[in-house]
Amino acid sequence: MKMRKSIALSLMLLCSMGLVAGCGTKEAPATVAEKYPDKPITLIVPFAPGGASDMVARALGKVAYKHMGQNVIVKNVLGAGGILGWNELVESKDDGYTLGVVDNSALLPTLYETSGYYYPSALDPLVQVIELPDIAVVRSDSPWNSLSELVDYAKQHPHTVKFGHSGLGTGNHLVGEMIAQDAGIALDQVPFKGTSESLAALLGGHIQLMFAIAPRMQEHVKSGTVKVIGVAATKRINDPLYSNVPTFQEQGIDVVFTYWMGIGAHKGMPKEIKAKLLVELEKTVNDPEYIENMKKLGMEVNYLGHEEFFQKWLKESRRLTKVVKDSGIAEKIAEQKK
C-alpha cells in the first residue's frame, strides 16, 4: 500500500515537472509558438465599416496570409465610440488569435471613466501602422481662407463659430477645445455620430468648422465642396492636394494632433507567441503590396516597432491626460450624463 502511494506521489511530481509524457494536454510554450498561428486570426475593428480603421484593417488582411499563413478576419464591433470593441479585446484570450485596431482614442475613455477598463495598461500596443494629421475644414464658400482668419473672427464674435466632431471626448473634439484654449476664443462644439454626419452638417451650413483626417476629406477637397484651412501637425502634408495648407503652428496656434493607429492585443500574451507575431506583423505592414494599397486610399504607412510604439503609447497617454484636464472635457461629459 505504502509502495503504491509512493509511486503515485512520484508520478504526480514528475507530471508537475513535465517529465512524463501524457500527464496533461497543455503543450509547452515553445511547441505552441512553433505551431502559431494554426488557425485564422480575428482582428477587431471598434468602428463601422468604411472608416479609416476599417480600411487599414482590411488592407492588412489582404496581405497577411503571405506572412502568417493564416487568414485575418476583420470583425467590426460598433458602439460607444470604440469602447465595445476594445472591451471585447481586453476580455479575449491572450493566445494571439484575437487582435484589435488601437489608436489615440483608445487612451481617452478611461480619462472620462466611461470604459470599465484602463486601456493604457489593459491593452498591449504591438506595432504602429499609420499616422495622419488632423485637418481643419470649412465649406468652400466660407469667408475664411486660413485658421488664423477664423480665429480673428471668433475673437470679435464669441460663440458664433460652431465646430462639429464625432462625439464628446473624441480626438476631433479635443482638437477644437485645444484651439479655443490656445487662441483664447469661444467656440461652440456640436457632437455627431461620426465624420460623415459632421460633414453633412458642415455642407448644410449648420456648423462652420470641422476636423478630420485628410483621407476622409480627399474627394470633397477635389470636388471643391470644402477647403482645408490648417493642418494639426509639425510639418505640412506632402500630398499636393494639401501641400500649400499651413500648419496650425505656422498660423500662431500651438496645437498638434496626429491620428495614429496600430495593432494591439490583450495584455499577457505568451512571450514566445508575441515574439513570433511581432516578426509577422512587421513583414505584413512593410509589404510593398500593402504600402501601395494604402497609397491608393490616400494614406501613408508609418511603421513603428513594438518598443517605439509602446513608448509612444505611454507618452501620448500622459499628454492626453493633461489636455483633458486643462480643457475641462471630462466635466462636460459628466454633466451630459446627468
KEKE-3310 file (N, C-alpha, C; in steps of 0.2 Angstrom, whole numbers, plus 5000, padded with zeros to 4 digits):
npx = (5004:5009:5020:5013:5007:5018:5024:5013:5014:5026:5024:5015:5023:5033:5025:5021:5032:5034:5040:5035:5027:5011:5004:4996:4986:4990:5002:5019:5026:5035:5032:5019:5021:5029:5019:5011:5004:4990:4977:4964:4966:4957:4953:4949:4939:4935:4925:4914:4911:4920:4926:4942:4949:4944:4947:4961:4963:4957:4965:4977:4973:4972:4985:4991:4991:5001:5012:5009:5002:4990:4972:4967:4953:4942:4933:4920:4916:4904:4900:4898:4908:4920:4922:4915:4921:4935:4933:4929:4941:4950:4944:4946:4955:4972:4980:4985:4976:4966:4966:4967:4962:4970:4971:4974:4961:4958:4965:4957:4944:4946:4950:4938:4931:4922:4924:4926:4937:4955:4963:4976:4985:4978:4978:4990:5000:5006:5012:5014:5004:4999:5001:4992:4989:4977:4965:4959:4943:4933:4917:4917:4913:4916:4920:4933:4950:4960:4966:4969:4963:4949:4951:4953:4941:4932:4937:4931:4918:4911:4906:4899:4905:4903:4909:4910:4911:4915:4909:4907:4922:4930:4945:4944:4935:4944:4954:4947:4944:4957:4962:4953:4957:4970:4970:4962:4948:4930:4923:4909:4904:4898:4892:4892:4888:4898:4911:4905:4892:4896:4901:4890:4883:4891:4891:4878:4877:4875:4885:4901:4914:4925:4934:4945:4953:4965:4963:4949:4943:4947:4941:4931:4938:4944:4933:4929:4920:4923:4936:4952:4959:4970:4983:4985:4999:5017:5023:5020:5008:5013:5006:5001:4988:4986:4998:5000:4994:4995:5002:4994:5003:5011:5002:5002:4995:4997:4995:4995:4990:4990:4983:4986:4987:4987:4991:4985:4984:4977:4983:4997:5000:5008:5026:5034:5025:5021:5033:5035:5023:5026:5036:5030:5020:5028:5033:5021:5016:5025:5025:5026:5015:5004:5008:5007:4993:4988:4992:4984:4973:4975:4983:4998:5010:5016:5027:5030:5040:5038:5043:5046:5033:5026:5032:5028:5014:5013:5018:5009:4998:5000:5001:4988:4981:4984:4979:4965:4962:4966:4957:4944:4935:4931:4923:4912:4907:4903:4893:4884:4880:4872)
npy = (4994:5006:5007:5008:5021:5029:5027:5033:5047:5050:5050:5060:5071:5070:5073:5086:5092:5091:5079:5067:5060:5063:5067:5078:5089:5101:5110:5113:5130:5133:5124:5127:5140:5137:5131:5142:5154:5143:5143:5154:5172:5184:5201:5214:5228:5243:5251:5257:5249:5255:5266:5274:5266:5253:5252:5252:5240:5230:5231:5227:5214:5208:5205:5198:5184:5180:5181:5176:5164:5161:5166:5183:5189:5202:5209:5219:5229:5238:5253:5264:5273:5266:5259:5247:5238:5238:5234:5220:5216:5217:5207:5196:5180:5178:5172:5176:5175:5184:5200:5218:5234:5248:5265:5283:5287:5276:5279:5288:5285:5280:5291:5298:5290:5280:5268:5256:5248:5251:5256:5260:5251:5239:5235:5229:5238:5233:5236:5251:5257:5267:5285:5300:5317:5328:5339:5355:5360:5369:5375:5377:5390:5398:5413:5412:5409:5404:5396:5406:5417:5413:5412:5425:5431:5424:5429:5442:5439:5430:5414:5412:5404:5387:5371:5355:5337:5320:5315:5318:5320:5314:5312:5323:5332:5335:5342:5354:5360:5362:5372:5382:5385:5388:5399:5408:5409:5408:5394:5385:5368:5354:5339:5324:5308:5303:5306:5307:5312:5325:5331:5332:5341:5352:5355:5358:5370:5371:5370:5378:5374:5359:5345:5333:5318:5319:5309:5306:5318:5319:5317:5327:5339:5338:5340:5352:5356:5358:5367:5366:5373:5373:5363:5350:5347:5345:5348:5352:5343:5331:5327:5334:5339:5345:5352:5366:5371:5378:5374:5373:5378:5386:5396:5403:5396:5385:5370:5353:5338:5322:5308:5292:5275:5258:5240:5231:5220:5209:5211:5201:5191:5175:5176:5169:5167:5181:5186:5180:5184:5198:5198:5194:5203:5215:5211:5211:5224:5231:5226:5228:5227:5230:5243:5250:5249:5256:5269:5271:5273:5286:5286:5285:5274:5272:5265:5258:5249:5237:5242:5256:5260:5256:5265:5277:5276:5276:5289:5297:5295:5301:5314:5317:5315:5327:5336:5334:5337:5350:5356:5354:5344:5332:5336:5341:5330:5322:5331:5330:5317:5317)
npz = (5000:5005:4996:4983:4986:4986:4973:4966:4971:4967:4953:4951:4955:4945:4934:4937:4934:4921:4916:4912:4899:4892:4904:4904:4893:4889:4879:4879:4880:4870:4860:4856:4851:4840:4832:4830:4819:4819:4815:4809:4812:4822:4819:4828:4824:4831:4826:4813:4797:4783:4788:4792:4801:4798:4784:4784:4792:4784:4772:4778:4780:4768:4764:4774:4774:4767:4775:4787:4785:4788:4787:4791:4799:4798:4811:4814:4828:4834:4843:4857:4854:4851:4863:4865:4856:4861:4874:4871:4866:4877:4885:4878:4874:4878:4868:4856:4845:4844:4839:4839:4832:4838:4843:4845:4852:4860:4871:4878:4884:4897:4904:4905:4913:4907:4902:4909:4909:4911:4898:4894:4901:4901:4888:4875:4865:4849:4836:4827:4813:4804:4803:4804:4801:4809:4801:4798:4792:4782:4774:4756:4752:4762:4772:4777:4774:4780:4796:4805:4801:4804:4818:4821:4818:4827:4839:4839:4838:4849:4852:4840:4830:4826:4829:4823:4828:4831:4843:4860:4869:4860:4848:4838:4845:4855:4848:4844:4856:4861:4852:4854:4868:4867:4858:4865:4862:4860:4856:4850:4853:4843:4844:4834:4827:4819:4807:4794:4797:4803:4792:4783:4791:4790:4777:4775:4782:4795:4805:4806:4805:4805:4810:4804:4798:4784:4773:4773:4768:4756:4743:4743:4744:4732:4724:4727:4736:4749:4759:4765:4780:4788:4796:4808:4813:4814:4803:4785:4775:4763:4752:4736:4736:4748:4751:4751:4762:4777:4793:4809:4819:4811:4809:4821:4831:4844:4842:4841:4834:4829:4821:4825:4822:4826:4829:4842:4857:4869:4885:4891:4883:4879:4879:4869:4858:4856:4852:4839:4833:4832:4823:4811:4809:4807:4794:4787:4788:4781:4769:4751:4743:4752:4756:4744:4742:4753:4749:4738:4745:4750:4761:4771:4775:4791:4800:4816:4827:4841:4853:4851:4848:4860:4869:4864:4866:4880:4882:4875:4882:4894:4889:4884:4895:4902:4893:4893:4906:4907:4898:4902:4897:4903:4913:4906:4900:4911:4915:4905:4906:4917)
capx = (5000:5014:5023:5008:5006:5025:5024:5008:5016:5032:5022:5012:5029:5036:5020:5021:5039:5033:5045:5032:5023:5004:5001:4991:4985:4993:5008:5024:5025:5039:5028:5013:5024:5031:5013:5007:4996:4987:4970:4963:4966:4952:4956:4943:4939:4930:4921:4909:4914:4921:4930:4949:4952:4941:4951:4968:4962:4955:4971:4981:4971:4973:4992:4993:4991:5008:5017:5006:5000:4983:4968:4965:4946:4940:4927:4918:4912:4902:4896:4901:4915:4925:4923:4913:4927:4941:4932:4930:4948:4953:4941:4948:4960:4978:4983:4987:4972:4962:4970:4962:4965:4971:4973:4973:4955:4958:4968:4953:4938:4947:4950:4931:4928:4917:4925:4926:4944:4960:4966:4983:4988:4975:4980:4997:5001:5011:5015:5010:5003:4999:5000:4989:4987:4970:4965:4953:4939:4927:4914:4921:4911:4917:4925:4940:4955:4965:4963:4971:4957:4944:4952:4952:4933:4930:4938:4927:4911:4912:4901:4896:4908:4902:4913:4907:4915:4912:4907:4911:4929:4934:4951:4942:4933:4949:4957:4943:4945:4964:4962:4950:4961:4977:4969:4958:4942:4925:4920:4904:4905:4892:4893:4889:4890:4904:4914:4900:4887:4899:4902:4884:4881:4895:4889:4871:4878:4873:4891:4905:4921:4925:4941:4945:4960:4965:4960:4942:4941:4951:4936:4927:4943:4945:4927:4928:4914:4926:4943:4956:4962:4975:4985:4987:5005:5023:5025:5014:5007:5017:5001:5000:4982:4987:5005:5000:4990:5000:5001:4992:5009:5013:4997:5002:4991:5002:4991:4997:4986:4990:4979:4990:4984:4991:4988:4986:4981:4975:4990:4998:5001:5015:5032:5036:5020:5021:5039:5034:5018:5029:5040:5025:5017:5032:5033:5015:5015:5030:5024:5025:5008:5001:5010:5004:4986:4987:4993:4978:4967:4977:4986:5005:5012:5022:5028:5034:5040:5034:5046:5044:5026:5024:5034:5023:5008:5014:5019:5003:4993:5002:5000:4981:4978:4985:4975:4958:4962:4966:4951:4938:4931:4929:4917:4907:4905:4900:4887:4880:4877:4867)
capy = (5000:5012:5007:5011:5028:5032:5028:5038:5053:5051:5051:5067:5076:5070:5076:5093:5095:5090:5074:5061:5062:5061:5069:5083:5091:5108:5110:5118:5136:5133:5120:5131:5145:5134:5130:5148:5153:5137:5145:5161:5177:5189:5207:5218:5235:5245:5256:5255:5248:5260:5271:5274:5260:5248:5252:5249:5233:5226:5231:5222:5207:5206:5203:5195:5177:5178:5181:5172:5158:5161:5172:5188:5190:5208:5209:5226:5229:5245:5256:5268:5277:5261:5255:5240:5234:5237:5229:5214:5214:5216:5201:5190:5176:5181:5167:5178:5174:5190:5206:5224:5241:5253:5272:5288:5287:5271:5281:5293:5284:5279:5298:5300:5285:5278:5262:5250:5246:5256:5253:5261:5245:5233:5233:5229:5241:5229:5240:5256:5256:5274:5291:5305:5323:5331:5345:5360:5360:5374:5375:5381:5397:5401:5419:5411:5405:5401:5396:5412:5422:5411:5414:5433:5432:5421:5434:5448:5436:5424:5409:5412:5398:5380:5366:5348:5332:5313:5313:5321:5317:5311:5316:5329:5336:5338:5347:5360:5363:5364:5378:5388:5387:5391:5406:5412:5411:5404:5390:5380:5362:5351:5332:5320:5301:5301:5311:5308:5317:5331:5334:5334:5347:5357:5357:5361:5376:5370:5371:5382:5371:5353:5342:5326:5316:5321:5305:5306:5324:5320:5318:5333:5344:5338:5342:5359:5357:5361:5369:5365:5380:5371:5356:5350:5343:5350:5350:5352:5337:5330:5327:5340:5342:5349:5355:5373:5372:5379:5370:5377:5382:5392:5402:5406:5392:5380:5364:5347:5332:5317:5302:5287:5269:5252:5234:5229:5214:5209:5211:5195:5186:5172:5180:5166:5169:5188:5187:5177:5188:5204:5197:5193:5210:5219:5209:5212:5231:5234:5223:5233:5227:5234:5250:5253:5249:5262:5275:5272:5276:5292:5285:5284:5269:5275:5259:5259:5243:5237:5246:5263:5261:5256:5271:5282:5274:5279:5297:5300:5294:5306:5321:5317:5316:5334:5340:5333:5340:5358:5358:5353:5340:5327:5339:5342:5323:5321:5335:5327:5310:5319)
capz = (5000:5005:4989:4978:4987:4985:4966:4964:4973:4962:4946:4952:4955:4938:4929:4938:4932:4914:4914:4910:4893:4893:4910:4903:4886:4888:4876:4881:4876:4863:4855:4854:4847:4834:4828:4829:4820:4815:4813:4807:4817:4822:4820:4830:4822:4835:4822:4807:4790:4778:4791:4792:4804:4794:4778:4786:4794:4778:4768:4781:4780:4761:4763:4780:4773:4764:4780:4793:4783:4790:4786:4796:4798:4801:4814:4816:4834:4834:4849:4862:4852:4851:4869:4865:4853:4865:4879:4869:4865:4884:4888:4874:4877:4877:4864:4849:4840:4844:4839:4838:4830:4843:4841:4851:4855:4865:4878:4881:4888:4904:4907:4907:4917:4904:4898:4913:4909:4910:4892:4893:4904:4899:4881:4873:4858:4846:4831:4823:4806:4801:4807:4800:4805:4808:4797:4799:4786:4781:4767:4751:4751:4769:4771:4780:4770:4785:4803:4809:4800:4808:4825:4822:4818:4833:4844:4838:4838:4853:4852:4833:4826:4829:4826:4823:4830:4831:4849:4866:4871:4854:4846:4835:4850:4859:4844:4844:4863:4862:4848:4858:4874:4865:4855:4869:4859:4862:4850:4852:4850:4842:4843:4830:4827:4815:4802:4789:4800:4804:4785:4781:4794:4788:4770:4776:4785:4802:4808:4802:4806:4807:4810:4801:4795:4777:4768:4773:4765:4749:4737:4744:4743:4725:4720:4728:4741:4756:4759:4771:4782:4793:4797:4815:4813:4815:4796:4781:4772:4757:4746:4733:4737:4754:4752:4752:4768:4783:4799:4815:4822:4806:4810:4828:4836:4846:4843:4837:4835:4824:4822:4824:4823:4826:4831:4849:4859:4876:4889:4894:4878:4880:4875:4863:4853:4855:4848:4833:4830:4830:4816:4806:4809:4803:4787:4784:4787:4777:4762:4746:4741:4757:4756:4738:4743:4757:4745:4734:4749:4752:4767:4770:4780:4796:4804:4822:4830:4847:4859:4850:4849:4867:4872:4861:4869:4886:4881:4872:4887:4899:4886:4883:4902:4903:4888:4895:4912:4906:4893:4906:4894:4907:4917:4901:4899:4917:4915:4900:4909:4922)
cpx = (5004:5018:5019:5008:5013:5026:5019:5011:5022:5030:5019:5018:5032:5031:5020:5027:5039:5038:5042:5026:5015:5000:4996:4991:4988:5000:5013:5024:5029:5035:5022:5016:5026:5025:5009:5009:4994:4980:4969:4963:4961:4955:4950:4944:4933:4925:4918:4914:4915:4925:4938:4952:4950:4945:4958:4968:4961:4961:4976:4979:4972:4980:4995:4995:4998:5013:5015:5004:4993:4979:4967:4958:4945:4933:4925:4913:4910:4899:4901:4908:4921:4926:4921:4918:4933:4940:4932:4937:4951:4950:4943:4954:4967:4983:4986:4982:4966:4966:4965:4966:4965:4973:4973:4967:4954:4961:4963:4947:4940:4948:4943:4928:4922:4918:4925:4933:4949:4965:4973:4987:4985:4976:4987:4998:5007:5015:5011:5010:5003:4999:4998:4987:4980:4970:4959:4950:4934:4923:4918:4920:4912:4921:4932:4944:4960:4962:4964:4965:4951:4945:4951:4944:4930:4931:4933:4919:4911:4905:4897:4899:4906:4906:4910:4912:4911:4910:4911:4917:4933:4940:4949:4939:4939:4953:4954:4944:4952:4965:4959:4954:4967:4976:4965:4952:4936:4921:4914:4904:4898:4894:4889:4891:4896:4906:4908:4895:4889:4899:4895:4881:4885:4893:4882:4871:4876:4879:4896:4912:4920:4932:4940:4952:4959:4962:4952:4939:4943:4946:4932:4931:4943:4939:4925:4922:4917:4933:4946:4960:4968:4977:4988:4993:5011:5025:5019:5014:5010:5012:5000:4993:4982:4993:5005:4996:4995:4998:4998:4997:5011:5008:4997:4997:4995:4998:4994:4993:4986:4986:4984:4986:4988:4987:4990:4983:4980:4982:4991:4999:5008:5020:5034:5031:5020:5027:5038:5029:5021:5033:5035:5021:5021:5033:5027:5014:5020:5030:5023:5018:5003:5002:5007:4996:4984:4988:4987:4972:4969:4981:4994:5007:5017:5023:5032:5034:5038:5037:5045:5037:5023:5026:5030:5017:5008:5014:5013:4998:4994:5000:4992:4978:4978:4980:4967:4957:4961:4960:4945:4933:4928:4923:4911:4904:4901:4893:4882:4876:4871:4860)
cpy = (5006:5013:5010:5019:5032:5033:5033:5045:5055:5053:5058:5072:5076:5074:5084:5096:5094:5084:5068:5063:5059:5063:5074:5085:5097:5107:5115:5124:5136:5129:5124:5137:5143:5133:5136:5151:5147:5137:5152:5166:5182:5196:5212:5225:5238:5251:5253:5253:5254:5266:5270:5267:5253:5247:5249:5242:5228:5226:5227:5215:5204:5203:5199:5188:5175:5178:5177:5165:5156:5167:5177:5190:5197:5207:5216:5226:5236:5247:5259:5271:5272:5257:5248:5235:5233:5233:5222:5211:5213:5209:5195:5186:5179:5176:5169:5178:5179:5196:5212:5230:5245:5260:5277:5288:5281:5273:5286:5291:5283:5286:5301:5295:5282:5271:5255:5247:5252:5253:5254:5255:5239:5230:5233:5232:5237:5233:5245:5255:5262:5279:5297:5311:5325:5337:5349:5361:5365:5373:5379:5388:5401:5407:5418:5407:5402:5400:5402:5417:5420:5413:5421:5434:5430:5426:5440:5445:5430:5420:5409:5406:5392:5375:5359:5343:5326:5311:5316:5317:5314:5315:5323:5334:5340:5344:5354:5364:5366:5371:5384:5390:5391:5398:5410:5414:5406:5401:5386:5374:5358:5343:5328:5312:5299:5307:5313:5313:5324:5335:5336:5340:5353:5360:5360:5368:5376:5371:5375:5379:5364:5350:5335:5324:5317:5316:5305:5312:5324:5321:5325:5339:5344:5341:5349:5361:5360:5363:5368:5371:5379:5364:5355:5345:5348:5351:5349:5345:5336:5330:5333:5343:5346:5353:5362:5375:5373:5375:5375:5381:5387:5398:5404:5402:5386:5373:5359:5341:5328:5311:5296:5280:5263:5246:5232:5222:5214:5208:5204:5189:5182:5175:5176:5167:5176:5189:5185:5182:5195:5204:5197:5200:5215:5218:5212:5220:5234:5230:5228:5233:5231:5241:5254:5253:5255:5268:5276:5275:5283:5292:5283:5279:5272:5269:5261:5252:5243:5241:5253:5264:5261:5262:5277:5282:5277:5287:5300:5300:5299:5313:5322:5318:5323:5338:5340:5337:5348:5360:5358:5348:5335:5329:5339:5335:5321:5324:5332:5321:5312:5321)
cpz = (5000:4999:4984:4979:4985:4977:4963:4965:4968:4955:4946:4951:4948:4933:4930:4935:4924:4911:4911:4904:4895:4899:4909:4895:4884:4885:4880:4877:4870:4858:4852:4850:4840:4829:4826:4823:4816:4814:4812:4813:4816:4823:4821:4827:4826:4832:4816:4801:4786:4781:4790:4795:4800:4788:4779:4788:4788:4773:4771:4780:4773:4760:4768:4779:4771:4769:4786:4792:4786:4788:4792:4795:4802:4805:4817:4823:4836:4841:4854:4860:4853:4858:4869:4862:4857:4871:4877:4868:4872:4887:4884:4877:4874:4873:4857:4844:4839:4844:4838:4835:4836:4840:4847:4855:4860:4872:4881:4885:4895:4907:4909:4911:4914:4901:4903:4914:4908:4904:4891:4896:4902:4892:4880:4866:4855:4841:4828:4816:4802:4806:4802:4804:4804:4804:4799:4793:4787:4774:4762:4750:4758:4768:4774:4775:4774:4792:4807:4807:4804:4815:4826:4822:4824:4839:4845:4839:4842:4852:4845:4829:4830:4825:4828:4825:4830:4838:4855:4868:4866:4853:4843:4839:4853:4855:4844:4851:4864:4858:4852:4864:4872:4862:4859:4866:4862:4856:4853:4849:4849:4840:4838:4831:4823:4810:4797:4791:4801:4797:4782:4784:4792:4781:4770:4780:4792:4807:4803:4801:4808:4807:4808:4799:4787:4772:4767:4769:4758:4743:4737:4743:4735:4721:4722:4733:4748:4754:4765:4773:4787:4794:4804:4816:4813:4808:4791:4778:4765:4751:4743:4734:4743:4755:4753:4758:4774:4789:4804:4818:4818:4807:4817:4833:4837:4847:4838:4838:4829:4826:4820:4826:4822:4828:4838:4851:4867:4880:4892:4889:4879:4876:4869:4857:4851:4850:4840:4829:4828:4824:4810:4804:4805:4796:4784:4783:4782:4770:4757:4743:4746:4757:4750:4739:4748:4753:4741:4738:4752:4759:4766:4776:4785:4801:4810:4825:4837:4852:4857:4850:4856:4871:4870:4865:4876:4886:4879:4878:4892:4896:4886:4890:4904:4899:4891:4902:4911:4902:4897:4902:4898:4911:4912:4900:4905:4917:4911:4902:4914:4918)
residu = (MET:LYS:MET:ARG:LYS:SER:ILE:ALA:LEU:SER:LEU:MET:LEU:LEU:CYS:SER:MET:GLY:LEU:VAL:ALA:GLY:CYS:GLY:THR:LYS:GLU:ALA:PRO:ALA:THR:VAL:ALA:GLU:LYS:TYR:PRO:ASP:LYS:PRO:ILE:THR:LEU:ILE:VAL:PRO:PHE:ALA:PRO:GLY:GLY:ALA:SER:ASP:MET:VAL:ALA:ARG:ALA:LEU:GLY:LYS:VAL:ALA:TYR:LYS:HIS:MET:GLY:GLN:ASN:VAL:ILE:VAL:LYS:ASN:VAL:LEU:GLY:ALA:GLY:GLY:ILE:LEU:GLY:TRP:ASN:GLU:LEU:VAL:GLU:SER:LYS:ASP:ASP:GLY:TYR:THR:LEU:GLY:VAL:VAL:ASP:ASN:SER:ALA:LEU:LEU:PRO:THR:LEU:TYR:GLU:THR:SER:GLY:TYR:TYR:TYR:PRO:SER:ALA:LEU:ASP:PRO:LEU:VAL:GLN:VAL:ILE:GLU:LEU:PRO:ASP:ILE:ALA:VAL:VAL:ARG:SER:ASP:SER:PRO:TRP:ASN:SER:LEU:SER:GLU:LEU:VAL:ASP:TYR:ALA:LYS:GLN:HIS:PRO:HIS:THR:VAL:LYS:PHE:GLY:HIS:SER:GLY:LEU:GLY:THR:GLY:ASN:HIS:LEU:VAL:GLY:GLU:MET:ILE:ALA:GLN:ASP:ALA:GLY:ILE:ALA:LEU:ASP:GLN:VAL:PRO:PHE:LYS:GLY:THR:SER:GLU:SER:LEU:ALA:ALA:LEU:LEU:GLY:GLY:HIS:ILE:GLN:LEU:MET:PHE:ALA:ILE:ALA:PRO:ARG:MET:GLN:GLU:HIS:VAL:LYS:SER:GLY:THR:VAL:LYS:VAL:ILE:GLY:VAL:ALA:ALA:THR:LYS:ARG:ILE:ASN:ASP:PRO:LEU:TYR:SER:ASN:VAL:PRO:THR:PHE:GLN:GLU:GLN:GLY:ILE:ASP:VAL:VAL:PHE:THR:TYR:TRP:MET:GLY:ILE:GLY:ALA:HIS:LYS:GLY:MET:PRO:LYS:GLU:ILE:LYS:ALA:LYS:LEU:LEU:VAL:GLU:LEU:GLU:LYS:THR:VAL:ASN:ASP:PRO:GLU:TYR:ILE:GLU:ASN:MET:LYS:LYS:LEU:GLY:MET:GLU:VAL:ASN:TYR:LEU:GLY:HIS:GLU:GLU:PHE:PHE:GLN:LYS:TRP:LEU:LYS:GLU:SER:ARG:ARG:LEU:THR:LYS:VAL:VAL:LYS:ASP:SER:GLY:ILE:ALA:GLU:LYS:ILE:ALA:GLU:GLN:LYS:LYS)
# end
